[in-house]
Amino acid sequence: MTELDRVLARKFFRRSGDGKNGDSAGKDMTQVTGIDNINPGSIICDFAFDPCGYSMNGIDGDRYSTIHVTPEDGYSYASFECVGSVYDDSDDIIQVLKKAVQVFRPATLSVSTTCTSHDVWTRVTRALEPVGLKCRSCVMDEFPAAGSIVFQTFTTRRKYTGKENDDDRGGR
């Protein structure tokens, strides 16, 4: 995820002189940003860097997730990786992804999924469109007897001002 929402990205900057170490500042960032709600059952090990930045690892049974954030303007970036349980409903991972995206509200997002279902790309797209992201590219590679890898790129929807010449105006 790149070009993070500037207001949300500010939450990953430490306040000078706050007297906190990286662990306690990281716990604060986890709560203030809503990262703790992505997978509420997770045990989270989090850390805040000085003067800015964040890293976490979370585990909940056989689910695993990790997040890394570089919040500076001009090159803000967040990565979110997760491995879902083989016992999860297939839409569960999609909802976890949607929650992660809502924490950062990026302008550009790349999603890579490994799955056995051919419709995963449509479920990812349907989950992200309501939060203002449009799928700009999608590539799928199938591996016999092993499943598929789907790679999608999303960007924020452009608003029509009458000056653009893009395909968001109904196919023109």
Disulfide bonds with the S-S distance in Angstrom:
none
